[in-house]
Amino acid sequence: MNRTRFGRTGLEVSRLGFGAAPIGFLKTEQDRVANILNLLLDSGVNLIDTAAMYQGSEELIGQAVGHRRAEYVLVSKCGTKVPDIDAPAWSAELVSRTVDRALKRLRTDHLDVMLLHSCDLATLKKGEALGALVKARDAGKVRFPGYSGDNEELAYAAARPEIAVVETSVNFADQANLDHGVPVARLHDIGVIAKRPIANAAWLGADGRGFYSDYVRPYVDRLRQMKLTPSVAGLPDTSDGWSELALRFTFSQPGVHTAIIGTTNPDNARKNLATADKGPLPPEAVERIRAAFRAADPRGEWAGLQ
């Protein structure tokens, strides 16, 4: 698994990372989580991304691979209200207590990255939540404060001197951040994590997708309007062809260091590893996909999805 410099953090990260939302929200069995995470670590993946709101994911990760803590870059997210902490959303108290909770649940003495979890621009500018992350950094609990989000919030956060890492939506149906926030991150040498790099498998449609149905519906509509198929890159019109097109498109974007995919299926994890080893798409295929997005959204109304 190839690794790349993670902005100015001094860390190196694998191009493929693991996103923990599904294992939390789908209440995945501990043995299955351990199987997937150990498979990924053994294969060279070294970034694990979770969040306070991912219902049990921090505990699952800590139990599964806490003993291998030195082998991976650990990212979590905070700021949203959680049931067991009696403090207002985005308050310094909530951020501080969520950091401490994450350390305990993830079985570690520090987080490599803690991101504010998609707060709005006014909250970012207020500075209380970000200031609490800076205090956690100064206390040695967090190495690098960051922000997870999109659009104008992303561009603002990426220019803040306190911010070292951002996480944002990047995929073939979600390209707005490539023209706005990601260039700001590149200018300031920020580590960039791409979330939703396969557009929540939008080619499968939205109906009957359970946890993913609401998230994927806008991407399904966008792909229909883009008239995109895997043949744009010479790939078969199959689910595997779509998945390869999506992930390799995200890997092709300058300034994107790692792309996180969540799965509860070890076979899908193996397929993602094989796709990651193929690297970026040919430049001409990338440009065709970019052109299809622009043609379907000529007025630039398709914002990055939170």
N, C-alpha and C positions, 0 to 999 in steps of 0.2 A: 504494500500500500504506500503510494507516494505521499510525502509530507511537504508542507510548504510553510514558509515564514508567516506567522500570524500577526501581521502588522507590527507595531512598535512594542508589543508585549515581550518580545524575546523568545516566545514559545514557538514550537513547530507543531502543526496539527495535520492529521490525515485529511485528505480531500473528502472522504466520507466520514460522517459522524452519526451518532445515534440520538434520536429524539424520543423522549420518554413519555410523551402525552398518551399514546395508546396503551402502554402497559399500566398506567394509572387509571385512566377512564374506563378501560375494559376489564379492570380488576383481574389482571393476568396472574396465573399461578406462579409462585416463587421459583419453582424448579424450571419452568419455561423461561422466565426472565434470566435466571442464572445461565441457562444453556445459550441463549442468544448473546448475552453480554460477554460471556467468556469466549464464545466463538468469534465475536467481533474483535475483542482484544487480542486473541491469538492470531488473528489475521492482519493485525497492524492498525486497526482503527483505534484512535487514541483521544477522541472527544465524545463526551457524554453530556447531553443537555437535558435538563429537567426543569421543574418549576414548583413553587409552593402549592399552586392550585391544581397540580396534576394528581390529586387524590391517591396518595399512597405510593407514588412513584419513587420519592426520595428514600423511603424505607426499603422498597424492593431493590433499588440500586445498592444501597449501603450493605444490605445483607448479601447480595449476590457477588459484589466485587469490591467491597470495602477493603478486603485484605490485599487487593492489587492496586491500591490508591496511587502508588507512585508511577503507574503505567498509563494514566490518562489525565487529560485536561477536563476538569469538572466545572460545568456551567449550570447555574440555577437562576431562577427569576423570582422576583418578589414585588410587593407593593399593593397587590390586590388584596381585598379582604379575605381572610381565612377564618373558618369557624372557631378554631380553638385559641385565637388571639384577640382579646378585647381591646382593640385600638382602631382608630379610623384608617380607612384606606389611604395610602400614600403618606401617612404620618411618619415622623422620624421613629416613634416608638414601634410602629408596626414593622418598618423595615429592619430595625435593629433586632427585634425579637424574632423575626422570620429568619434572619441570618443565623442566629443562635440555634434556632430549631433545625435549620437545614444542616448545620454542622453535626448535630447529634444524630439526625436521621440518616445522614449519608456516611456516618462513621469516619469523620475526618476532622482535622484541626484547622483546615482552611479550604475555602473555595477558590479555584483559580479565577473564576469570573462570576459575578453576580449582576444580573441585568434588572433594571426596572421594567416591569412587564406591561408594556403597551399603554403607558399613561398618556394623557392628552398634553398638548403643548403648554397650556396654562399651568398644569401641574409641574411639568419640567422646568418652566421658567420660574416658578415659585421657589424651587431649589431645596425645599425641605427634604424630600425623599432622596435626591441626589447627594445632599450634604450628609445624610445618614450613611449612605454607602461609602462616602469618602472617610467618615469616621471608622467604619468597619475595616476599610483598607488600612488606615493608620494604626489600627489595633492588631493587624496581622491576621484578621479573620477572612479577608477577601483580598486577593492579589490585584484584581483589576475591576473597577466599576464599569458598568456598561448600560446599554439600553436596547430593548427589543421593541420594534415597531416599524412604522412605515411613513411615507409621504413627508410632509413638512416637519413632523416631529423627528423623523429619522435624520433629516438634513440638519436640524438644529442640534440634536444630540451629538452627531458626528463631528461637529465643530467645537464642542465643549472641551476644554483642556482636561477636565476630570475623567472624561470618557475614553476608554481604551479599546472597547469592543462593542459592536452593534450586531443585532440579529434582525433580519428583515426578509420579507417575502420575495423570492426570485424564482421564477419558472417561466416556461414558454407562454403561459396564459396570464402572467403577472410580471410585466416588464417595466412598469412605471419607475420603480426604484433604481433601475439601471441607468436612467437618464437624469436622476435628481440626487437621491441620498447616497447611492454608492459612489458616485464621483467625489462627493464631499468627503466620504470616508477615505477614499484613496488619497486625496489631497492631504489629509491629516494623518495618514499612515495608521488607520484604525483596522483592527481585526474584524473581518466580516464573516458572519455565519448566515448561510441561506437557509431559511425555513421553507417548508412546502416545496421542495425542489422538484417533485414530480406532480405538482398541482393536484394533490390528493387523488391521483389516478382518475382524472376527470373523464377520460375516454370510456370509463365503465358506467358513466351516467350518475345520477344523483339518487334515484329511487332505490330503496332497500339497502342503503349504505349505512344505516344506523348512526353511529357516532359521527360519521363523515358527511352525512347528507346535507346539512345546512352549510358546512364549510365549502363543499365541492360545487354546489349549484351555480354560483357565479362563474366558476371556471368551465363548467359544462357549456354554459351559454356563450362564453368567449370563444371556446374552441370551435363551436358550431359556426360562429361568425367569421372566424379566421380561416375556415375551410382547410385546416391543417391535417395532414396525415404523415405517418412515419416515412412515406416514400420521399419526402422532401430531403431526407438524408440517406436514401437508398436502403431503408430498413423495412422489414415486413409489416404489413398492416395487421398485427397481432398485439395482444396485451404486452408481451415481452418487447415487441418493437416499439410500442408507445413508451414503455418504461425506460428503455434505453435512450430514446430520443429525448425524453424529458430530463433525465439525470445528466446526460452528457451535454445538453444545452446549458444547464446551470453550471457545470464544471467549466464551460467555455468562457464564462464572463470575467473580464478583467476586474480585479479587486475583490472577487469572492474567493475566500480561502478554504472554506469547508461547507458542505451541504449535509444537513441532518435529515435522516429518514427514520420514522418510527415504525416498528413492526412487532407483532406478537408471533410471527411465523419464522422459524429458523431457516426454512427453505427460501423465503423471500430475502432474508438477510444474506444468504449465500449468493442469490442472484444480484443483489445490489453490490456486493463485493466484486463479482465478475464484471459488472458494468463499469464500476469505478476504475477497474484496471485498464479499460479501453480508452480512458482519457477524454479530452474534449472532442466535439464534432469538428469536421472540416470547416474552415472559415466560410466557405460558400453556403453550406447548409445553415450555419448560424445566421448569416445575413438574410437568407430566405425566410427564416422563422421571424426574425426581427421585422422584416418587411411585411409579413402577413399580419403581425400585430398592429403595425402602423396603419395598414390599409383598412383593417377592421375597426380601428378607433382613430379616425383622422383628426378629431378634435381633442384628443388626449384626455378623454373623460374617464378612462379606466384607471382608477387609482390603485395603489397597492392595497391588498386586502389584509386587514388586521388578523 
